[in-house]
Amino acid sequence: DSGVTQTPKHLITATGQRVTLRCSPRSGDLSVYWYQQSLDQGLQFLIQYYNGEERAKGNILERFSAQQFPDLHSELNLSSLELGDSALYFCASSPGVVPYNEQFFGPGTRLTVL
Amino acid sequence: QKEVEQDPGPLSVPEGAIVSLNCTYSNSAFQYFMWYRQYSRKGPELLMYTYSSGNKEDGRFTAQVDKSSKYISLFIRDSQPSDSATYLCAMSAVINSGGSNYKLTFGKGTLLTVNP
């Protein structure tokens, strides 16, 4: 158990809908990262927050947004969902922002868009 | 050309075999190199990380980096059925001029099965 929790574990929804994925980092970790994992694209970095502020952006679509709250939990919002958004979404956390900080991954949320 | 290339396998070996997993990359800005292991239905977990060219050993695992060839490897000695998982290479590069932001780029992963 990495200490990172994600809810829900599974989510099934329809195209055009909006969903929110939630992540609680390890105790003491200030950085939160979101990743999308699909069979054809692999693990893709979406966005990073550090102590409530956006730190880095990766391949995140404009239909997706995220935020980190004062208690350091984070939410990833996915809107106008398309079939291609079906994937595993991972949250990871680390103590800081230096590149050699180990990122601890949560168990993931499996999103299915029908 | 993708920034990081990794053969997806699958790779199937008998117990006790030496396993070699490899990644190539094209971005010279990558500075830190990592190997993550991902069991089925779980999140990835860090196995090893290296900074410089050369070898780093940790138990049965050896990570090798050759920056001149843009090539990294992970060797697993005396492989065990419990090593069966997907292995992902990952590399980080600074993405801003101040050097305070970085991005982690993953390979697609190699699925390894170690047969008893």
Interface residues (C-beta under 8 A of the other chain):
Chain A: S2 V4 Y33 Q41 G42 L43 Q44 F45 Q48 R55 A56 G58 F90 A92 V97 V98 P99 Y100 E102 Q103 F104 F105 G106 P107 G108
Chain B: Q31 Y32 R41 K42 G43 P44 E45 L46 Y49 Y51 L88 S92 V94 I95 S100 N101 Y102 K103 L104 T105 F106 G107 K108 G109
